[in-house]
Amino acid sequence: MIIDSHTHLFFQAVADNRTPFFDGEPEFTLLYDSPKSKITTVPQLIETMDQHEVDVSIVFGFPWRNPEYTKRNNDAIIEAVTAHPKRLRGLACFDLSWEGAAQEAERCIDAGLSGVGELAFYLSGIDDQAIRFLEPVMDVLRRKGNLPCMIHTNEPVGHYYPGKTSVTLGQIDNLARTFPDNKIILAHWGGGIFFYHIMKKEMKERLKNIWYDTAASVFLYDPEIYDMALKAGVLEKVLFGTDYPLLTPDRYYRDIDQSQLTLDQKRMVLGENTRALYPDL
């Protein structure tokens, strides 16, 4: 089974014309002002899944500042999951500074979504304020069956690109220490913090509840990243994610095939690890 754990969908009005939604939404503008930034629809996603033999995709929206946009996007995710129960699972997404964030998480989970994400702090790092905003949402996830929370992270060094935040490895470490009982998925290989699983003290235990997805890996790392995850002892925590429509699955298949992973290890990354993490898969 192939499961794409990281795909984006917007509500139809945004797909039709994104321009009106730039007003008052600096994060959305940052990522989608360029016409090269793709916005997709459910039929296009399903068609891409069929083309690349993806069995299930996990879909989510955007952390809008405007609560109306947030609810419209989450409703679109709920509708997509309801319409395609064998092909799609959904996560609730929102701006954590919104006072209704925890209630929205609960509403969406009660409506059939499978967790929360991709939560992001595009204009800041995961600072102390971000941790405070996360607390009530993480509480909801624990109460609802310890459902996963996906958080945007990125490598703290290297070239700049839209959406690269000022997050530090220390902040990611603090996130793991603050919420040891939550299942946390760090997008984009967790900014590289998985390398620290090879430390002799502390980090193996501290990162025990952390998973890492491969979203945007093609743009960020050589294919050897998969071999390094194996050597670091975290391959069972690596989740195949494409960041679709940024990239299509075949781009990742090529990198995975260039790694030294065995067929069984490839199957773990491509689907088995994600299936084990989500109770409804």
N, C-alpha and C positions, 0 to 999 in steps of 0.2 A: 504494500500500500504506500502511495506517495501522498504526503500531506504538506501543503504549503501553509506554513504557520504565520505568514506576514503578508497580507494583501490589503489594499486600500480601496474603499468605495465611498462616493459622495452621494447626496441626494440629487434627484434629476435636475433641479434648477441650476445647480453648480455645474453639472456636466453640460447643460445647454449653453450657459454663459457665466463664466466665473467672475467677470469684471465687477458686477455689482457687489460682490462679497468681499472685495478688498477693503472697503471702508470700515475702519475700526478694527481690522483684523491683521495686525502687523505680522504675525506668524504665518498666516495663510498667504499673505502677500510675499513674504520672504521666500516661501517654497514654491508658489504657483504663479507668480507674476510672469515668469518666462513662458512663452507658448510652447517651449520644449518640454515643460513639466506636464506629463500626461495625466488626464483624468478619464476614468473608465466607467462603464456601466456593468450591471449584472450579466446581461447576455454576452458582452465581450469577455468578461472574466470566465464564464462557463465555457465559451468557445476556446479560449486559451488553455483552460484546464484539459479539455478534451484533446486538443492538439498535442499537448505535452504529457498526456497520461497522468495527470494529477487527479487523485480520487476525491480529496477534500481540501478546501481552502478555508482558512480562518480569516474573517474579514472584519474591518473596523473603519471608523470614520476619521474625524479630525478633532483636535482639542480647541474648538471654537471658543472665543471669548463671549460671543452672543449666545445666551441660553436657548433662544429660539432656534438658532442654527444647530446647536448641540442636539436638541431634542429631535429636530427634523432628520439629522444625520443618523442618530441612533434608531429612530423609527424606520429609516430606510434599511438599516442593517437587520433589524428585527423582521421586516417584511421579506428581505432577501433570504434569510435563514428559514423562515416559515415556508416560503415558496420552494426552496430547494433543500429539504431536510437531510437528504442523503449526500449532498455535495458541499454544503456550507455550514460553518459554525461562526458565531459572532462574538465580538467583544464590545463593551460599552466604552465610549471615549468622551472626554470632556476636559475643560480647563480646570485644574485642581483648585485654583483660587476662587472659583464659583462656590458660593455658600451652599448651593444645592447639589454639589458633586456626589456626596455619599448617597443622597436620596435617589439621584439619577442612576447610580450604580445598582441600587437595590431594585428600582423600577425595571431596569433593563434585564437584570438577572431573572427576576420574576416572570418576565415576558419571554424567557427562553435563551438569553445569551449566556455565554460560557465563561465569563470573566470580564476583565477590564484591560484596556490598552488601545492603542499605543499612547500612553501618557508621556507628555514631553514638556520640557522646559527650554524651549528654543532660544529664548532671549536671556537665559540665566543658566547656572548650573543647578545641581541637586543640592541646594544649600539648606540651612536650618529651617527656613520658611517653607521650602518645598516638603521637607520631612513632616512638618506640622500639618500641612495640607493633606498629606498622604494618610495620616493616622486614621481618620474616620472611614476612609475608603478601604484601607487594609482590614479594618474591623469588620466591615460588611462582607468582604471576601472570605474571611475566616468563618463568620457565622453562616455563610451560605454553602459551606462544604469545602472550605479552603480552596477556592477557585483561584486560578493564576492571574497575576497582574504583569502586563508587559510595559516596560519603561524604555524610552529612547535613551540610548547612550552612544557615545562615540569615542574614538581614540583621541587623547589629549594633545597629540603631536601630529606633525605632518601638514599636508596642504589643506587650505580652507575650501569649503563648499557650502552652499545654502543648506541650513539645518544643522551645521556643525556647531555644537554648543560649547560653553566654557566648563563643562563637567570635568572633574578631576577623578583620578583613581581613589583618592582619599574620600571623596564624596560618595563614590560607589561603595566603597568599603563601609562607610557609615550607614548607608542604606541597608546593606546586608545585616549589620549589627543591630539596627533599630527594629527590623522586622524579621527575626529569625524563624518565626512560625508561619510566615507567608510563602507561597510559591511565587517566585519573582523571575520573570523572563527579561533578560537584558538584550535589547535589540542590538544588531550590528556587532556581534561578538563581545558585547560588554565592554567595549573600549579597550579590549586586550587584558582585562583583569583576570581572565581565566588562566593566563600564564602563571599566576601566583599560586595556583594549586600545587606547584612543585616545591613551594617553601616547606621547610621541615616543621615549622611551628605555626599554629593559629589558623592559617588561611584555609586549609582544607575543611576544617570544622566551620569556620565563619561563612564560607561560600557554599555550604551543603544544600541550601535551599534555593540556589541560583541556577538558572538555565540560560543558554546563550543561543540566539538565532543568527542565521547566516546572511541576513538582509544586507544588500549592497556589497557583499563580500567581493564580488567580481571587480568592483571599482577600488577596493581598499587593500586587498591582500593577494599574494600569490597562492596558487593551489596548495602549497605546502602547509597552509594554515590548518587543513584537516589533519595532516600528519602530526602537527604540533599539538592539536587538541587530543589526539590519541596518546601521544607521549606524556602529556600533562595529566592523563587519567580522567578526562572529562568528556570523552566521546559520547557517553550515554546521556549527556546533558546538552548536546548540540542539536538544535532544531532547524530543519530546512525551512528557510523563509526567503522569498524573492524580492519583497518590497514592490510587487506588481501594482501598478503598471510601469514602475521605473525600469524593471527588467523582467524578462520572461524566463521560465524554468530552464530552458535548454542552455542558457548561458552558465548556469550553475552546474548542470550535468557535466559539461565539458571540464570544469575545474575539478569536480569530484572524481571524474574518471582519470584525471592527471595525478591524483593523489595516490598514495600507497595503500589505501584502505582496501580490505577484502570485500567481497560481495556482501557478506553478512553485515559488515561494518557500514557499508554504504546504505543498506536497508535500514539500519538503526537511524542514521542521520536523515534519510529521506522520508521517514514516516513513523517507525516504531517508537522512537523517543517521544515524539509529539503525542502519539496515541496513548502512551502510558501516562502522560501529564494531564490530559483532559479526560475526565471521568465519563463524558458522554460520547466519546469516539469509539 
